[in-house]
Amino acid sequence: MLTQQQISFYHEHGFLRIPRVFTPEQTQELSDELDRLVEDWAFTNPGWTGPWRQAYMDPETESKAKLTAMQDLHYYSVAWMRAATNSKLAEALSDLLGPNVELHHTTLHIKPPQTGQPFPMHQDNPFYPHQDGRFIDVLVHLDDTFHENGEIRFLDGSHKMGHLDHILETEDGPCSPHLPTDKFHLEDTVAVPAKAGDVVVFCIDTVHGSYINQTKKPRRLVRMGYRDPQNREVAGKRTERAGMMVSGYRERKEGDDLLPTKPASA
Ligand SMILES: O=C(O)CCC(=O)C(=O)O
């Protein structure tokens, strides 16, 4: 699916835009279904917390900044189940991760019009910590992205630093994981604008962020996470839940039990 040049680009830079993974018809279906999910299930709140908000936004903007979100779209919508298991996407991921690829999660991020929150510089690892970097996040674009609506931006080659320590709490309590605002700057990142139907993939260790949505339309992205099943989650809420295989086979290693059929806590 991917050319050697695309594979090398991903390994060198830690991200890659893959154009037209979804056809215009598929993208339209996903877009309509997303709007329905938002209507029925998603929630809108002030979004990510932490002192980064004051560094990124003036007080008035900060008080209005919002994020619409929802987890596990593929458990609610067959269109999104088909997207998460799309064979073209699975093939591309296997070109980057190796033959065995497991779905880990799907998550919706909508930046509402004019108030859609910026994202502070961070890696995704602190949100679902894994043993190593064999984990790829896929951003499915339902809208064209550009500077004014807050396209995704990456710190070039930052995946090579491995897992970084993040700010996880303040004196007021826990906050959304983010990197220190005096050391990591959005201005130093590479913008990766994309078209609806494209995906942008990046390593769990690639530092990224995005600016506020200043336009009159929502900016809709769905993140789908995939890993080599041998790259185990070391902490986090999904540790007890296996994902579907989208490519290859779950190999059995010494000490591996059958997957649990109910949470260990039940
Ligand atoms: O939606 C964005 O602009 C950023 C998303 C993000 O940081 C993430 O999915 O980890």
The ligand as an SDF file (V2000), in Angstrom:
LIG
                    3D

 10  9  0  0  0  0  0  0  0  0999 V2000
   -7.2300   17.1700   17.2420 O   0  0  0  0  0  0  0  0  0  0  0  0
   -6.1410   17.7420   17.3620 C   0  0  0  0  0  0  0  0  0  0  0  0
   -5.8780   18.8180   16.8310 O   0  0  0  0  0  0  0  0  0  0  0  0
   -5.0600   17.1270   18.1870 C   0  0  0  0  0  0  0  0  0  0  0  0
   -5.4160   15.7570   18.5510 C   0  0  0  0  0  0  0  0  0  0  0  0
   -4.4350   15.1710   19.4820 C   0  0  0  0  0  0  0  0  0  0  0  0
   -3.5830   15.8090   20.0270 O   0  0  0  0  0  0  0  0  0  0  0  0
   -4.5120   13.7570   19.7130 C   0  0  0  0  0  0  0  0  0  0  0  0
   -5.3980   13.1120   19.1590 O   0  0  0  0  0  0  0  0  0  0  0  0
   -3.6510   13.2590   20.4630 O   0  0  0  0  0  0  0  0  0  0  0  0
  1  2  2  0
  2  3  1  0
  2  4  1  0
  4  5  1  0
  5  6  1  0
  6  7  2  0
  6  8  1  0
  8  9  2  0
  8 10  1  0
M  END
$$$$
